[in-house]
Amino acid sequence: MNIKRMMMATAVAVSVATPALAELVIPSLVYRTGAYGPNGIPYADGYADYFALLNERDGGIGGEMVNLIECETAYNTEKGVECFEATKDLGSLVYQPLSTGITYQLIPKATAADIPILSMGYGRTSAANGKVFSHIFNFPGNYWSAASAVINHILDQENGDIKGKKIALVYHNSAYGREPIRTLEELAKKHEFELSLLPVDHPGQEQKSQWLQIRREKPDYITMWGWGVMNQVAIQEAANIRYPMEKFIGVWWSGSENDVIPAGMKADGYKALAMHNTGMDYPLYDDLKTYLYDTGKASGEHAGTVLYSRGMYAGMLAAEGIKTAQKMTGKSNITAGDLRDGFEVLEITEEKMAAIGMPNFGPSFKVSCESHGGPMVTAIQQWDAKNKTWSLITPFNPGDMDVINRLIAEDSAAYAAENNLSERCG
């Protein structure tokens, strides 16, 4: 049985058929259209291809075939919520919204429906506190650990002293782009650097005023929380003013081939955060070629790129959660509640990654009831424009956990008070 990809417009969501018995139903909230489609497509392909491989090679997961149901959101929060409502009663096991805005809206809805959300590297950072957010998981990293990783890297470049330095944040003017501000403000107080905030409105094609300000203020470093065309424009604008690319550091959503190739050699040396490795030098790709690419069941067009790799990584983490839940319950046809319990004890080791065919692809980590955020570690990658490759230039390191944990505790406590929630795990 081949994986099912059902492209649903929300207007015809009622046409979705009820899945057959003994299938693992996984909705895939994608955006293959709209302003962010060029970035959404490779991620969606990597996610789908990972489950397709498990179906074709292994007969699914634990003997149960995966039924992946794609629902087009166009990166629109309202459509994302409609996709959730249209699919939640189909036996859906887990949602990966691929949008901070959608994730925020689904937190109470998914919790009430007893369906876990895996917002891998995005969404509400304080959801890492499992004592408050029972159904939300954001391992292996989040935006506050990412912001801290940027500052830690700058500290490394400046021998530990950034007092008086100017650091600018160019950010998508949305819930996503605003997520790191609080952490950067706290770190600015701690390290006594000057923080400049430069919002860019959707979709991000117009940035002249922001880069005129950068040219005038001459920040020592720039970090970027961008997505889609915003990233391409920002990197080109930086090149136009001859800003040193090695001092321009994007978040992991601002570090794909789509972002740097349009600028050609001018993008050489640009840096971005990374939550995983990339490229095709992994045994898993031998199986992908045999079972999918060579048989015409997947194009492999984006194989090896950053966003395709991220989609595969997201699929792998979901699959490992399912395997964990199957082992815990002793049954193959698990429920969403079972998977939530499985995620809460998920452990990713290098031995497990090697067995999957992805050795040294990402960090090892363990989830717990108290911590749904994993290790909150981040690496730095750098773009080689001549060879058109990304390479990790640092290991996966934790952020400033004193600051991050304090902010998570404060924000999650406020959420619990607002929603009359009691802490769990005790």
WOWORA-V104424 format. One record per pair of residues at least 6 apart in sequence whose ideal C-beta (glycine too) atoms are under 6 Angstrom apart, sorted by the first residue. I is the first residue (numbers start at 1). J is the second residue. D is the distance in Angstrom with one decimal. If there is no record, write none. Layout:
i->I j->J d->D
i->I j->J d->D
//
This chain:
i->1 j->65 d->5.1
i->3 j->51 d->5.7
i->3 j->52 d->4.3
i->3 j->55 d->5.2
i->3 j->68 d->5.2
i->4 j->67 d->5.2
i->5 j->70 d->4.9
i->6 j->69 d->5.0
i->6 j->70 d->5.9
i->7 j->70 d->5.4
i->7 j->72 d->6.0
i->8 j->71 d->4.8
i->10 j->79 d->5.5
i->10 j->82 d->4.1
i->13 j->86 d->3.4
i->19 j->25 d->5.0
i->19 j->67 d->5.1
i->19 j->90 d->5.6
i->19 j->91 d->5.9
i->22 j->64 d->5.9
i->22 j->333 d->5.2
i->23 j->65 d->5.5
i->23 j->67 d->4.4
i->24 j->64 d->4.8
i->24 j->66 d->4.9
i->25 j->67 d->5.0
i->25 j->90 d->5.3
i->25 j->91 d->4.5
i->25 j->92 d->5.2
i->26 j->68 d->5.2
i->26 j->93 d->5.7
i->27 j->69 d->4.9
i->27 j->71 d->6.0
i->27 j->87 d->4.3
i->27 j->92 d->5.1
i->27 j->95 d->6.0
i->28 j->47 d->6.0
i->28 j->68 d->5.3
i->28 j->70 d->4.7
i->29 j->71 d->5.6
i->29 j->73 d->5.2
i->29 j->80 d->5.7
i->29 j->83 d->5.4
i->29 j->97 d->5.2
i->29 j->98 d->5.9
i->30 j->40 d->6.0
i->30 j->44 d->4.0
i->30 j->70 d->5.3
i->31 j->37 d->5.8
i->31 j->40 d->3.8
i->31 j->73 d->5.3
i->31 j->74 d->5.1
i->31 j->75 d->4.5
i->32 j->40 d->5.9
i->32 j->41 d->5.2
i->33 j->74 d->5.3
i->34 j->74 d->3.8
i->34 j->75 d->5.8
i->35 j->203 d->4.0
i->35 j->228 d->5.6
i->36 j->75 d->4.4
i->36 j->228 d->4.2
i->38 j->258 d->5.8
i->39 j->228 d->5.4
i->39 j->258 d->5.9
i->39 j->307 d->6.0
i->42 j->302 d->3.7
i->42 j->305 d->5.5
i->42 j->307 d->4.0
i->42 j->308 d->4.3
i->43 j->307 d->4.6
i->43 j->310 d->5.7
i->43 j->311 d->4.1
i->45 j->302 d->5.5
i->45 j->308 d->5.9
i->46 j->308 d->3.9
i->46 j->311 d->2.6
i->46 j->312 d->4.2
i->47 j->311 d->3.8
i->47 j->314 d->5.6
i->47 j->315 d->4.8
i->48 j->68 d->5.8
i->49 j->292 d->6.0
i->49 j->298 d->4.7
i->50 j->312 d->4.7
i->50 j->315 d->3.2
i->50 j->316 d->6.0
i->51 j->66 d->4.4
i->51 j->68 d->5.2
i->51 j->315 d->5.6
i->52 j->292 d->5.9
i->53 j->288 d->5.8
i->53 j->291 d->5.7
i->54 j->61 d->5.7
i->55 j->65 d->5.6
i->55 j->66 d->5.6
i->56 j->291 d->4.3
i->57 j->287 d->5.8
i->57 j->291 d->5.0
i->60 j->66 d->5.5
i->61 j->319 d->5.7
i->61 j->322 d->5.1
i->62 j->326 d->4.4
i->62 j->332 d->4.2
i->63 j->332 d->5.0
i->64 j->332 d->4.9
i->64 j->333 d->5.7
i->69 j->87 d->5.9
i->71 j->83 d->3.7
i->73 j->79 d->4.5
i->73 j->80 d->4.3
i->73 j->83 d->5.8
i->75 j->99 d->5.8
i->77 j->101 d->4.1
i->77 j->102 d->5.2
i->77 j->105 d->5.9
i->80 j->97 d->5.8
i->80 j->99 d->5.9
i->80 j->102 d->3.4
i->81 j->105 d->5.2
i->84 j->106 d->5.7
i->88 j->113 d->5.3
i->93 j->336 d->5.0
i->93 j->339 d->5.0
i->94 j->116 d->5.2
i->94 j->118 d->5.8
i->94 j->318 d->5.6
i->94 j->339 d->5.8
i->95 j->117 d->5.1
i->96 j->118 d->5.1
i->96 j->314 d->5.6
i->97 j->103 d->4.7
i->100 j->122 d->5.1
i->100 j->123 d->5.3
i->100 j->175 d->4.8
i->100 j->176 d->3.9
i->101 j->175 d->4.9
i->103 j->119 d->4.6
i->103 j->123 d->3.5
i->104 j->124 d->5.9
i->104 j->175 d->6.0
i->106 j->117 d->5.9
i->107 j->136 d->5.8
i->110 j->117 d->4.9
i->110 j->135 d->5.5
i->111 j->135 d->4.5
i->114 j->336 d->5.8
i->114 j->337 d->4.8
i->115 j->336 d->4.2
i->116 j->135 d->5.0
i->116 j->339 d->5.7
i->116 j->340 d->4.2
i->116 j->343 d->5.6
i->117 j->136 d->5.0
i->118 j->137 d->5.1
i->119 j->138 d->4.8
i->120 j->314 d->5.3
i->121 j->141 d->5.4
i->121 j->252 d->6.0
i->121 j->275 d->5.0
i->123 j->138 d->5.7
i->125 j->142 d->4.3
i->125 j->143 d->5.3
i->125 j->144 d->4.5
i->126 j->408 d->4.8
i->126 j->411 d->3.8
i->126 j->412 d->4.2
i->127 j->133 d->4.2
i->127 j->136 d->3.8
i->127 j->138 d->5.4
i->128 j->138 d->5.7
i->128 j->142 d->6.0
i->128 j->372 d->5.5
i->128 j->373 d->2.8
i->128 j->408 d->5.6
i->129 j->408 d->5.4
i->129 j->412 d->3.9
i->130 j->369 d->5.2
i->130 j->370 d->5.4
i->130 j->372 d->4.1
i->131 j->370 d->5.7
i->131 j->423 d->4.3
i->131 j->424 d->5.6
i->131 j->425 d->4.8
i->132 j->412 d->4.3
i->132 j->416 d->4.8
i->135 j->340 d->5.7
i->137 j->343 d->5.1
i->137 j->372 d->4.5
i->138 j->373 d->5.4
i->139 j->365 d->6.0
i->139 j->367 d->5.9
i->139 j->373 d->5.7
i->139 j->374 d->3.0
i->140 j->275 d->5.9
i->140 j->363 d->5.5
i->140 j->365 d->5.2
i->140 j->374 d->4.2
i->140 j->375 d->5.9
i->141 j->275 d->5.0
i->141 j->376 d->5.4
i->141 j->378 d->5.4
i->142 j->373 d->5.8
i->143 j->179 d->4.1
i->143 j->180 d->4.9
i->144 j->183 d->4.3
i->144 j->404 d->5.0
i->144 j->407 d->6.0
i->145 j->376 d->3.8
i->145 j->399 d->4.2
i->145 j->404 d->5.7
i->146 j->251 d->5.3
i->146 j->273 d->5.3
i->146 j->378 d->5.8
i->147 j->180 d->3.8
i->147 j->183 d->4.1
i->147 j->184 d->5.2
i->148 j->399 d->2.9
i->148 j->400 d->4.6
i->148 j->404 d->6.0
i->149 j->273 d->5.7
i->149 j->378 d->3.8
i->149 j->399 d->5.3
i->150 j->223 d->4.7
i->150 j->249 d->5.2
i->151 j->187 d->4.9
i->153 j->380 d->5.4
i->154 j->162 d->5.8
i->154 j->221 d->5.3
i->155 j->162 d->5.9
i->162 j->191 d->5.2
i->162 j->193 d->4.7
i->163 j->192 d->4.3
i->165 j->193 d->4.6
i->165 j->220 d->4.5
i->166 j->194 d->4.8
i->166 j->219 d->4.1
i->166 j->220 d->5.1
i->167 j->193 d->5.4
i->167 j->195 d->5.8
i->167 j->221 d->4.9
i->168 j->196 d->4.3
i->168 j->198 d->5.9
i->168 j->219 d->4.1
i->168 j->222 d->4.8
i->169 j->197 d->5.5
i->169 j->223 d->5.5
i->170 j->198 d->4.8
i->170 j->224 d->4.6
i->170 j->234 d->5.8
i->171 j->177 d->3.6
i->171 j->199 d->5.9
i->171 j->225 d->4.1
i->172 j->225 d->5.9
i->172 j->226 d->5.5
i->172 j->227 d->5.5
i->172 j->230 d->5.9
i->173 j->199 d->3.9
i->173 j->200 d->6.0
i->173 j->201 d->5.0
i->177 j->225 d->4.6
i->180 j->225 d->5.9
i->184 j->195 d->5.6
i->186 j->403 d->5.4
i->188 j->195 d->4.3
i->198 j->210 d->4.5
i->200 j->207 d->5.6
i->200 j->230 d->5.6
i->203 j->228 d->6.0
i->203 j->229 d->5.6
i->204 j->229 d->5.5
i->204 j->230 d->2.5
i->204 j->233 d->6.0
i->205 j->229 d->5.7
i->205 j->233 d->5.8
i->207 j->233 d->5.4
i->207 j->237 d->5.6
i->211 j->237 d->4.2
i->215 j->241 d->4.9
i->221 j->247 d->4.8
i->222 j->248 d->4.9
i->223 j->249 d->5.0
i->224 j->234 d->5.8
i->224 j->250 d->4.4
i->224 j->254 d->4.8
i->225 j->251 d->5.0
i->226 j->234 d->5.9
i->226 j->254 d->4.5
i->227 j->253 d->5.2
i->231 j->254 d->4.7
i->231 j->259 d->3.8
i->232 j->259 d->5.8
i->232 j->262 d->4.8
i->235 j->263 d->5.0
i->235 j->267 d->5.4
i->236 j->263 d->5.0
i->238 j->248 d->5.5
i->239 j->263 d->5.3
i->239 j->266 d->3.6
i->245 j->269 d->3.9
i->245 j->270 d->4.4
i->246 j->269 d->4.5
i->248 j->270 d->5.6
i->249 j->271 d->4.6
i->250 j->272 d->4.1
i->251 j->273 d->5.4
i->252 j->273 d->4.6
i->252 j->274 d->5.9
i->252 j->275 d->5.3
i->254 j->272 d->5.7
i->255 j->272 d->2.4
i->256 j->306 d->4.2
i->256 j->307 d->5.0
i->257 j->305 d->5.2
i->260 j->267 d->4.0
i->260 j->270 d->5.7
i->260 j->383 d->4.9
i->265 j->385 d->4.8
i->267 j->383 d->5.8
i->267 j->385 d->5.4
i->268 j->385 d->3.6
i->270 j->383 d->4.7
i->271 j->380 d->5.8
i->271 j->382 d->5.0
i->272 j->381 d->5.6
i->273 j->378 d->5.1
i->274 j->379 d->4.6
i->274 j->381 d->4.3
i->276 j->313 d->4.9
i->276 j->361 d->5.7
i->276 j->362 d->4.0
i->277 j->361 d->4.9
i->278 j->306 d->4.9
i->278 j->309 d->4.4
i->278 j->390 d->5.6
i->279 j->304 d->5.4
i->280 j->304 d->3.8
i->282 j->357 d->5.9
i->282 j->358 d->5.3
i->283 j->357 d->3.9
i->284 j->357 d->3.3
i->284 j->358 d->5.4
i->292 j->298 d->3.9
i->293 j->300 d->4.0
i->302 j->308 d->4.1
i->321 j->339 d->5.8
i->321 j->342 d->4.9
i->321 j->343 d->4.6
i->321 j->346 d->5.4
i->324 j->342 d->4.0
i->324 j->346 d->5.4
i->325 j->334 d->4.7
i->325 j->338 d->4.5
i->325 j->339 d->4.8
i->325 j->342 d->2.9
i->326 j->332 d->5.5
i->326 j->334 d->5.8
i->328 j->342 d->5.9
i->329 j->338 d->5.2
i->344 j->367 d->5.9
i->344 j->369 d->5.6
i->346 j->367 d->4.6
i->347 j->366 d->4.5
i->348 j->364 d->5.8
i->348 j->365 d->5.4
i->349 j->364 d->5.2
i->350 j->364 d->5.4
i->353 j->359 d->5.9
i->353 j->361 d->5.7
i->363 j->375 d->5.9
i->363 j->377 d->5.0
i->363 j->396 d->4.2
i->365 j->374 d->4.0
i->365 j->375 d->4.4
i->367 j->374 d->6.0
i->369 j->425 d->3.9
i->370 j->425 d->5.1
i->376 j->398 d->6.0
i->377 j->396 d->4.1
i->377 j->397 d->5.9
i->377 j->398 d->5.2
i->379 j->392 d->5.0
i->379 j->394 d->5.2
i->379 j->396 d->4.8
i->380 j->393 d->5.4
i->380 j->394 d->4.4
i->381 j->390 d->4.7
i->381 j->392 d->5.2
i->382 j->393 d->5.0
i->383 j->390 d->5.9
//
